């Protein structure tokens, strides 16, 4: 399935199914080759941003914000062709959404306070002077 088809689906699905689809697609694009913990950490950043109201009030709004996640930087012709990886991303997204429905003190956190991440191979300007938690190929930062 092409990314363009998934984006269309996200626009017509009811909530909360749309948010799970948006988050699963984001986890797939950003971290499909990473460990479960790495994938949960990517989802956690998106959920934290949603909770804070940064870049939108829904998961879809957050992950579709320009240049924030791979959903807006990946070509629409990209094939989502690793169905096993997408199934895992779907499960991660569901678990993450369920986790964030809990009271804050009961949530399981992988990257507490992190609201940004980047591949470990680069050092974005915004990451300077900020400590990071490294999980797999990503570094997770708390900027806000």
Protein Blocks (a to p, Z undefined) as FASTA:
>chain_A
ZZklmmmmmmmpccfklmmmmmmmmmmmmmmmpcfklmmmmmmmmmmmmmnopoiabfkl
mmmpghkbmklmgcfklccfblklmmmmmmmmmmmmmmmmpcfklpccfbghiabdcdfk
bccfklgopacddehjbccddfZZ
